[in-house]
Amino acid sequence: MIPIAAIADTQKHPKIISGKMTLALTLYSLTFMRFAMRVHPRNMLLFACHGVNAAAQLTQGCRYLKYRYGMKPEQGE
């Protein structure tokens, strides 16, 4: 259910995104993707689940950076 929630969050306004939590969840998913490939037998379901979550978190991270540090409209226009 985590990947579904992560994908649903990509439709919400970027002002509610936590940069620290997005980074933590991205690293968490990348770590477990590596773990899923290292165990024997390989756990492809775990890999796919965390792959989707990592992609969603990277999307959120880009949205966060664009919202927080991107070009802002000029004041007074």
Residue, then its C-alpha position, 0 to 999 in steps of 0.5 A: m500500500i505504500p507505493i499507492a499512497a506515494i503515487a497518490d501524494t504526487q497529486k497534492h500541492p507541493k507546499i505540504i511535501s517534507g524534503k527530509m522525509t522524502l529524502a529518507l524514504t528515497l534512501y530507504s527504498l533504494t536500500f531495500m531494492r539493493f537488499a531484494m537483489r542480494v538475498h537468495p532467492r531474489n525477491m522481485l516483488l520487494f524490488a518492484c514495490h520499492g522501485v515504484n516507491a523510489a520513483a514516486q519519492l524522486t518525483q516528490g523530491c523534484r516537485y519539492l525542489k522546484y516549489r521551494y527553490g525554483m523561479k518564483p513570480e515577481q512580486g507586484e505583477 
